[in-house]
Amino acid sequence: MFAKVLSGALVGLDGVPVEVETDILGGLPSFNIVGLPDKAVGESRERVRSALKNISKKFFPDKKLTVNLAPGDLPKEGPSFDLPIAISILLANQQLVSDVKDSVFLGELSLDGTLRATKGILPVVLLSRERGIKRVFIPEKNALEATIVSGIEVYPAKNLRQIILHLSGVKLMKRAKTVSYKKYLRDDEYDFDMSDIRGQEFVKRAIEVSVSGGHNILLKGPPGAGKTLIARTIPSILPPLTFDEAIEVTKIYSISGLLNDNSLIVTRPFRNPHHTTSHIGLIGGSTIPRPGEVSLAHRGILFLDEFPEFPRHVLEALRQPLEDGHVVVSRAKQRIQFPSRFMLVAAHNPCPCGFYGDSNHECKCTTSEILRYQKRVSGPMLDRIDIHVDVPAVKVAKIVADEENKAESSKTIRKRVIRARLAQEARFKGRKILTNSEMANRDIREFCKIDGEAREILKQALAKLSLSARGYHKVIKISQTIADLDSSDLIKREHVLEALQYRPKLENS
């Protein structure tokens, strides 16, 4: 007796089809799973056996059982194959008679037959729709994650018994309604607001420019200047995720098992790893490649506080994702590409004690200590950061004065950011790029319209400031973002002059 049930596995962020084949033969009772299963899949034997017997003792046959997870050369991992294995056994043993050729099954079973939440549901549901599958059966706790996908019937179930009764025609399950993306959108309240920052007008403007164009930014200043607070206010001015971006981000969090409410992620991620984070933790990896912090920050913010304290080799690993927008993790059996299009926000002190160049505090570091500290971050790494800003300590008098004059709120700044992002969306329509920071040199030549006066200033900057080719193009991209904030179709003189202020001091000297 033979039966076949459709399921899915994960390769990177994408679902791949898996056929669960079950053959029941006479002979001594045994239960074998083949097809490159990992330990979790191998343990499905005991979970499936107990789940079926606890529903009905006749459901599990005392015969020779062979389950094949095809294709046989694709590694299978995790407990998500419990449900399709159980259904295929029932079909092969003729305890269940149903046409399941247009159905996909995915879910982990408890010993009593209850279905547990399973990671990686969204990529498999998307795959099923692409392949023309009519329906998917998943755990009830994953319903919100799956119902964002239209064009496919989603049946969330509490337990295995519920699915058996449905397939038998005894008691039909209710199909989950597709949820509109608009219903997920909401006005979030943030813990930090731009109006909470006193003084630092130049820094706040630099943040607004960086967010509007997706430009990487480095904040440098003494302890207590407000670098961390400023960074933590950035989510409050970020534009909402588009539907396609939300799907991308949710897929990453789904395969990582980080969907807290098993729902769609509609706010841009803000990741803040500690400087002790390992190379694998930041970039991704493990035996079976998993996304790291750079991928979890996709379409959002990666905030690295105490930037020079990160190990040198860890920081150097950031160069590929910053340049390419993705990271490639290679292992003996797999080579996986994860998206990592994030905005880097880095912060650090000017020296080990933090007070080098501060008029209010004496620096206790030696010259060699300062130089050693500053050289922890390589030149090529710094060259990939678009905007460099000094964050000075704010004087008490300034703080008191600003208490009387309410600063701009995040809501007001966010409106300008969204307007600038919409201008970029219209500019790059039909292209794979979304923000000015993603432009290649050919895109700059095509889209950036520079007036004569601004072009002359760029020529002077190229000569006097010894800008590299990369630095020159970064200035143009930042100028374009400033022009977008100004609702200008042309890059003008004032836009270039402001952009040049955000170059690192070393290059300006």
For each residue, the residues with C-beta under 8 A, 3 or more apart:
1: 23 24 92 93 94
2: 21 22 23 24 92
3: 21 22 88 89 91 92
4: 19 20 21 22 88
5: 19 20 22 84 85 87 88 91 100 103 105
6: 17 18 19 20 84 100 101 103 104 105 133
7: 17 18 19 20 80 81 83 84 104 105 106 124
8: 15 16 17 18 104 106 123 124 127 128
9: 15 16 18 69 74 76 77 80 124
10: 13 14 15 16 77 78 120 123 124 255
11: 14 15 16 74 334 336
12: 289 336 337 338
13: 10 123 251 252 255 291 338 339
14: 10 11 123 127
15: 8 9 10 11 120 123 124 125 126 127 128
16: 8 9 10 11 74 127
17: 6 7 8 127 131
18: 6 7 8 9 69 70 71 74 76 81 84
19: 4 5 6 7 69 70
20: 4 5 6 7 67 68 69 70 81 84 85 87 88 105
21: 2 3 4 67 68 69 70 88
22: 2 3 4 5 65 66 67 68 85 88 89 91 92
23: 1 2 65 66 68 92
24: 1 2 61 63 64 65 89 92 93
25: 63 64 66
26: 63 64
27: 30 63 64
28: 64
29: 62 63 64
30: 27 64 65
31: 45 49 65 67
32: 65 66 67
33: 37 41 42 44 45 67 68 69 85
34: 37 66 67 68 69 72
35: 67 68 69 70 71 72 74 76
36: 69 72 73 74 75 76
37: 33 34 41 42 44 69 76 77 81
38: 41 42 75 76 77 78 288
39: 42 43
40: 43 44 77 78 79
41: 33 37 38 44 69 76 77 78 79 81
42: 33 37 38 39 45
43: 39 40 46 47 79
44: 33 37 40 41 47 48 79 81 82 85
45: 31 33 42 48 49
46: 43 49 50
47: 43 44 50 51 79 82 108 109 110 111
48: 44 45 51 52 60 82 85 86 89 109
49: 31 45 46 52 53 60
50: 46 47 53 54 111 112
51: 47 48 54 55 82 86 109 110 111 112 113 160
52: 48 49 55 56 59 60 86 89 90 113 160
53: 49 50 56 57 59 60
54: 50 51 111 112 113
55: 51 52 59 113 160 161 164
56: 52 53 59
57: 53 60
58: 95
59: 52 53 55 56 89 90 93 95
60: 48 49 52 53 57 89
61: 24 65 89 93
62: 29
63: 24 25 26 27 29
64: 24 25 26 27 28 29 30
65: 22 23 24 30 31 32 61 89
66: 22 23 25 32 34
67: 20 21 22 31 32 33 34 35 85 88 89
68: 20 21 22 23 33 34 35 72
69: 9 18 19 20 21 33 34 35 36 37 41 72 76 81
70: 18 19 20 21 35
71: 18 35 74
72: 34 35 36 68 69
73: 36
74: 9 11 16 18 35 36 71
75: 36 38 288 333 334
76: 9 18 35 36 37 38 41 69 81
77: 9 10 37 38 40 41 288
78: 10 38 40 41 81 108 118 119 120
79: 40 41 43 44 47 82 108 109 116 118
80: 7 9 83 106 107 108 118 119 120
81: 7 18 20 37 41 44 69 76 78 84 85
82: 44 47 48 51 79 85 86 107 108 109
83: 7 80 86 87 105 106 107 108 109 115 137 160 163
84: 5 6 7 18 20 81 87 88 105 106
85: 5 20 22 33 44 48 67 81 82 88 89
86: 48 51 52 82 83 89 90 109 160
87: 5 20 83 84 90 91 96 100 105 163 167
88: 3 4 5 20 21 22 67 84 85 91 92
89: 3 22 24 48 52 59 60 61 65 67 85 86 92 93
90: 52 59 86 87 93 95 96 164
91: 3 5 22 87 88 94 95 96 97 98 100
92: 1 2 3 22 23 24 88 89
93: 1 24 59 61 89 90
94: 1 91 97
95: 58 59 90 91
96: 87 90 91 164 167 168
97: 91 94 168
98: 91 167 168 169
99: 102
100: 5 6 87 91 103 105 167
101: 6
102: 99 133 134 135
103: 5 6 100 133 134 135 136 137
104: 6 7 8 124 125 128 133 135 136 137
105: 5 6 7 20 83 84 87 100 136 137 163
106: 7 8 80 83 84 118 121 124 136 137 138
107: 80 82 83 115 116 118 137 138 139 142 157
108: 47 78 79 80 82 83 115 116 117 118 139
109: 47 48 51 79 82 83 86 113 114 115 116 160
110: 47 51 113 114 115 116
111: 47 50 51 54
112: 50 51 54 159
113: 51 52 54 55 109 110 159 160 161
114: 109 110 158 159 160
115: 83 107 108 109 110 138 139 140 141 157 158 159 160
116: 79 107 108 109 110 139 141
117: 108 139 141 142 262
118: 78 79 80 106 107 108 121 138 139 142
119: 78 80 254 255 256 257 259
120: 10 15 78 80 123 124 254 255
121: 106 118 124 125 138 139 142 145 146 254
122: 125 126 145 146 148 149 247 250 251 254
123: 8 10 13 14 15 120 126 127 251 254 255
124: 7 8 9 10 15 104 106 120 121 127 128 136
125: 15 104 121 122 128 129 136 138 145 146 149 152 154
126: 15 122 123 129 130 149 247 251
127: 8 14 15 16 17 123 124 130 131
128: 8 15 104 124 125 131 133 136 152
129: 125 126 132 133 149 151 152
130: 126 127
131: 17 127 128
132: 129
133: 6 102 103 104 128 129 136 152
134: 102 103 152 153
135: 102 103 104 152 153 154 155 175
136: 103 104 105 106 124 125 128 133 146 152 153 154 155
137: 83 103 104 105 106 107 155 157 163
138: 106 107 115 118 121 125 142 143 146 154 155 156 157
139: 107 108 115 116 117 118 121 142 143 156 157
140: 115 143 156 157 158
141: 115 116 117 156 262
142: 107 117 118 121 138 139 145 146 156 262
143: 138 139 140 146 147 154 156 176 262
144: 147 148 179 261 262 263 264
145: 121 122 125 142 148 250 254 259 262 263 264
146: 121 122 125 136 138 142 143 149 154 156 176
147: 143 144 154 176 177 178 179
148: 122 144 145 178 179 181 184 247 250 264
149: 122 125 126 129 146 152 154 178
150: 178
151: 129
152: 125 128 129 133 134 135 136 149
153: 134 135 136 175
154: 125 135 136 138 143 146 147 149 175 176 178
155: 135 136 137 138 163 166 173 174 175 176
156: 138 139 140 141 142 143 146 176
157: 107 115 137 138 139 140 160 162 163 166 173
158: 114 115 140 162
159: 112 113 114 115 162 163
160: 51 52 55 83 86 109 113 114 115 157 163 164
161: 55 113 164 165
162: 157 158 159 165 166 171 173
163: 83 87 105 137 155 157 159 160 166 167 173
164: 55 90 96 160 161 167 168
165: 161 162 168 170 171
166: 155 157 162 163 169 170 171 172 173
167: 87 96 98 100 163 164
168: 96 97 98 164 165
169: 98 166 172
170: 165 166
171: 162 165 166
172: 166 169
173: 155 157 162 163 166
174: 155
175: 135 153 154 155
176: 143 146 147 154 155 156
177: 147
178: 147 148 149 150 154
179: 144 147 148 183 184 264
180: 183
181: 148 184 185 243 246 264 266
182: 185
183: 179 180
184: 148 179 181 246 263 264 266
185: 181 182 240 266
186: 266
187:
188: 267
189:
190: 193 233 235 236 410
191: 232
192: 196 229 232 233 235 236
193: 190 196 233 236 409 410
194: 197 204 233 236 237 407 408 409 410 413
195: 406 407 408 409 410
196: 192 193 229 233 407
197: 194 200 204 226 229 230 233 407
198: 394 398 399 402 403 407
199: 394 395 398 399 402
200: 197 203 204 225 226 230 391 394
201: 204 205
202: 205 206 389
203: 200 206 207 219 226 230 389 391
204: 194 197 200 201 207 208 230 407 408 413
205: 201 202 208 209
206: 202 203 209 210 217 387 389 502
207: 203 204 210 211 217 230 233 234 237
208: 204 205 211 212 237 413 416 417 485
209: 205 206 212 213 215 387 478 481 482 485 498 502
210: 206 207 213 214 215 216 217 343 345 386 387
211: 207 208 214 234 237 238 343 417
212: 208 209 416 417 420 421 481 484 485
213: 209 210 420 424 435 436 437 477 478 480 481 484
214: 210 211 343 434 435 436 437 438
215: 209 210 343 386 387 436 437 477 478 481
216: 210 322 343 344 345 346 384 385 386 387 437
217: 206 207 210 343 344 345 346 385 386 387 388 389
218: 307 346 347 348 382 385 387 388 389 504
219: 203 227 230 231 345 346 347 348 389 391
220: 227 347 348 349 350 388 389 390 391
221: 225 226 227 349 350 390 391 392 393
222: 225 349 350 354 355 357 358 361 392 393
223: 349 354 355
224: 393
225: 200 221 222 391 392 393 394
226: 197 200 203 221 229 230 391 394
227: 219 220 221 230 231 305 347 391
228: 231 232 305 347
229: 192 196 197 226 232 233
230: 197 200 203 204 207 219 226 227 233 234 391
231: 219 227 228 234 301 303 305 345 347
232: 191 192 228 229 235 270 303
233: 190 192 193 194 196 197 207 229 230 236 237 410
234: 207 211 230 231 237 238 270 301 303 345
235: 190 192 232 238 267 268 270 301
236: 190 192 193 194 233 410 414
237: 194 207 208 211 233 234 410 413 414 417
238: 211 234 235 267 268 300 301 414 417
239: 268 414 417 418 421
240: 185 266 267 268
241: 245 246 249 265 266 267 268 299
242: 245 246
243: 181 246 247
244: 247 248
245: 241 242 248 249 299
246: 181 184 241 242 243 249 250 264 265 266
247: 122 126 148 243 244 250 251 264
248: 244 245 251 252 298 299 339
249: 241 245 246 252 253 265 268 269 298 299 300
250: 122 145 148 246 247 253 254 259 264 265
251: 13 122 123 126 247 248 254 255
252: 13 248 249 255 256 291 295 296 298 338 339
253: 249 250 256 258 259 265 296
254: 119 120 121 122 123 145 250 251 257 259
255: 10 13 119 120 123 251 252 290 291
256: 119 252 253 290 291 296
257: 119 254
258: 253 296
259: 119 145 250 253 254 262 263 265
260:
261: 144
262: 117 141 142 143 144 145 259
263: 144 145 184 259
264: 144 145 148 179 181 184 246 247 250
265: 241 246 249 250 253 259 269
266: 181 184 185 186 240 241 246
267: 188 235 238 240 241
268: 235 238 239 240 241 249 299 300 301
269: 249 265 296 297 298 299 300 301 342
270: 232 234 235 297 300 301 303
271: 293 296 297 300 301 302 303 342
272: 303 305
273: 277 281 282 293 302 304
274: 277
275: 304 305 306 309 310
276:
277: 273 274 281 282 293 310 314
278: 281 282 314
279: 282 283 285 311 313 314 317
280: 283 284 285 286 292
281: 273 277 278 292 293
282: 273 277 278 279 292 293 294 314 317 318
283: 279 280 292 293 294 314 317 318 321 327 329
284: 280 289 290 291 292 294 295 327 329 338
285: 279 280 289 290 292 329 331
286: 280 289 290
287: 331
288: 38 75 77 331 334
289: 12 284 285 286 329 331 334 336 338
290: 255 256 284 285 286
291: 13 252 255 256 284 295 296 338
292: 280 281 282 283 284 285 295 296 327 338
293: 271 273 277 281 282 283 296 297 302
294: 282 283 284 297 298 302 318 321 327 338 340 342
295: 252 284 291 292 298 327 338 339 340
296: 252 253 256 258 269 271 291 292 293
297: 269 270 271 293 294 300 301 302 340 342
298: 248 249 252 269 294 295 339 340 341 342
299: 241 245 248 249 268 269 341 342
300: 238 249 268 269 270 271 297 342 343
301: 231 234 235 238 268 269 270 271 297 342 343 345
302: 271 273 293 294 297 342 343 344 345
303: 231 232 234 270 271 272 345 346 347
304: 273 275 307 310 344 345 346 347
305: 227 228 231 272 275 347
306: 275 309 310 347 348 349
307: 218 304 310 315 346 347 348 377
308: 348 373 374 376 377
309: 275 306 348 376
310: 275 277 304 306 307 314 315
311: 279 314 315
312: 315 316 376 378
313: 279 316 317
314: 277 278 279 282 283 310 311 317 318
315: 307 310 311 312 318 377 378 381
316: 312 313 319 378 381
317: 279 282 283 313 314 320
318: 282 283 294 314 315 321 322 344 381 384
319: 316 322 323 380 381 384
320: 317 323 324 326 327 328
321: 283 294 318 324 325 326 327 340 342
322: 216 318 319 344 384
323: 319 320 384
324: 320 321 327
325: 321 339 340 341 438
326: 320 321 337 338 339 340 341
327: 283 284 292 294 295 320 321 324 337 338 340
328: 320 335 336 337 338
329: 283 284 285 289 335 336 337 338
330: 334 335
331: 285 287 288 289 334 335 336
332:
333: 75
334: 11 75 288 289 330 331
335: 328 329 330 331
336: 11 12 289 328 329 331
337: 12 326 327 328 329
338: 12 13 252 284 289 291 292 294 295 326 327 328 329
339: 13 248 252 295 298 325 326
340: 294 295 297 298 321 325 326 327
341: 298 299 325 326 438
342: 269 271 294 297 298 299 300 301 302 321
343: 210 211 214 215 216 217 300 301 302 437
344: 216 217 302 304 318 322 385
345: 210 216 217 219 231 234 301 302 303 304
346: 216 217 218 219 303 304 307 385
347: 218 219 220 227 228 231 303 304 305 306 307
348: 218 219 220 306 307 308 309 377
349: 220 221 222 223 306 352 353 354 356
350: 220 221 222 354 355 356 357 358 370 374
351: 354 355 356 363 365 369 370 373 374
352: 349 365 369 370 373
353: 349 356 363 364 365
354: 222 223 349 350 351 358
355: 222 223 350 351 358 361 362 363 364
356: 349 350 351 353 363 365 370
357: 222 350 363
358: 222 350 354 355 361 363 393
359:
360: 393
361: 222 355 358
362: 355
363: 351 353 355 356 357 358 370
364: 353 355
365: 351 352 353 356 369 370 373
366: 369 370
367: 370 371
368: 371 372
369: 351 352 365 366 372 373
370: 350 351 352 356 363 365 366 367 373 374
371: 367 368 374 375
372: 368 369 375 376
373: 308 351 352 365 369 370 376
374: 308 350 351 370 371 377
375: 371 372 378
376: 308 309 312 372 373
377: 307 308 315 348 374 381 382
378: 312 315 316 375 381 382
379: 382 383
380: 319 383 384
381: 315 316 318 319 377 378 384 385
382: 218 377 378 379 385 388 504
383: 379 380 468 470 471
384: 216 318 319 322 323 380 381
385: 216 217 218 344 346 381 382 388
386: 210 215 216 217 437 474 477 478 502
387: 206 209 210 215 216 217 218 478 502
388: 217 218 220 382 385 502 503 504 505
389: 202 203 206 217 218 219 220 502
390: 220 221 505
391: 200 203 219 220 221 225 226 227 230
392: 221 222 225
393: 221 222 224 225 358 360
394: 198 199 200 225 226 398 399
395: 199 398 399
396: 399 400
397: 400 401
398: 198 199 394 395 401 402
399: 198 199 394 395 396 402 403
400: 396 397 403 404
401: 397 398 404 405
402: 198 199 398 399 405 407
403: 198 399 400
404: 400 401
405: 401 402
406: 195
407: 194 195 196 197 198 204 402
408: 194 195 204 412 413
409: 193 194 195 412 413
410: 190 193 194 195 233 236 237 413 414
411: 414 415
412: 408 409 415 416
413: 194 204 208 237 408 409 410 416 417
414: 236 237 238 239 410 411 417 418
415: 411 412 418 419
416: 208 212 412 413 419 420 485
417: 208 211 212 237 238 239 413 414 420 421
418: 239 414 415 421 422
419: 415 416 422 423 484 485 487
420: 212 213 416 417 423 424 481 484 485
421: 212 239 417 418 424 425 435
422: 418 419 425 426
423: 419 420 426 427 484 487
424: 213 420 421 427 428 434 435 436 484
425: 421 422 428 429 434
426: 422 423 429
427: 423 424 447
428: 424 425 431 433 434 443 447
429: 425 426
430:
431: 428 443
432:
433: 428 438 439 443
434: 214 424 425 428 438
435: 213 214 421 424 438
436: 213 214 215 424 439 477 478 480 481 484
437: 213 214 215 216 343 386 477 481
438: 214 325 341 433 434 435
439: 433 436 443 444 447 448 477 480
440: 443 444
441: 444 445 473
442: 445 446
443: 428 431 433 439 440 446 447
444: 439 440 441 447 448 473 476 477
445: 441 442 448
446: 442 443
447: 427 428 439 443 444 480
448: 439 444 445 476 477 479 480 491
449: 489 490 491
450: 454 455 458 476 479 490 491 496
451: 454 455 490 491 492 493
452: 455 456
453: 456 457 492 493
454: 450 451 457 458 479 490 491 492 493 495 496
455: 450 451 452 458 459
456: 452 453 459 460
457: 453 454 460 461 493 496 497 500
458: 450 454 455 461 462 472 475 476 496
459: 455 456 462 463
460: 456 457 463 464
461: 457 458 464 465 467 472 475 496 500
462: 458 459 465 467 472
463: 459 460 466
464: 460 461
465: 461 462 500 503 507 508
466: 463 507
467: 461 462 471 472 475 503 507
468: 383 471 472
469: 472 473
470: 383 473 474
471: 383 467 468 474 475 503 507
472: 458 461 462 467 468 469 475 476
473: 441 444 469 470 476 477
474: 386 470 471 477 478
475: 458 461 467 471 472 478 479 496 499 500 503
476: 444 448 450 458 472 473 479 480 491 499
477: 213 215 386 436 437 439 444 448 473 474 480 481
478: 209 213 215 386 387 436 474 475 481 482 499 502
479: 448 450 454 475 476 482 483 491 495 496 498 499
480: 213 436 439 447 448 476 477 483 484 491 495
481: 209 212 213 215 420 436 437 477 478 484 485
482: 209 478 479 485 486 495 498 499
483: 479 480 486 488 489 490 491 492 495
484: 212 213 419 420 423 424 436 480 481 487 488
485: 208 209 212 416 419 420 481 482
486: 482 483 492 495
487: 419 423 484
488: 483 484 491 492 495
489: 449 483
490: 449 450 451 454 483
491: 448 449 450 451 454 476 479 480 483 488 495 496
492: 451 453 454 483 486 488 495 496
493: 451 453 454 457 496 497
494: 497 498
495: 454 479 480 482 483 486 488 491 492 498 499
496: 450 454 457 458 461 475 479 491 492 493 499 500
497: 457 493 494 500 501
498: 209 479 482 494 495 501 502
499: 475 476 478 479 482 495 496 502
500: 457 461 465 475 496 497 503
501: 497 498
502: 206 209 386 387 388 389 478 498 499
503: 388 465 467 471 475 500 507 508
504: 218 382 388 507 508
505: 388 390 508 509
506: 509
507: 465 466 467 471 503 504
508: 465 503 504 505
509: 505 506
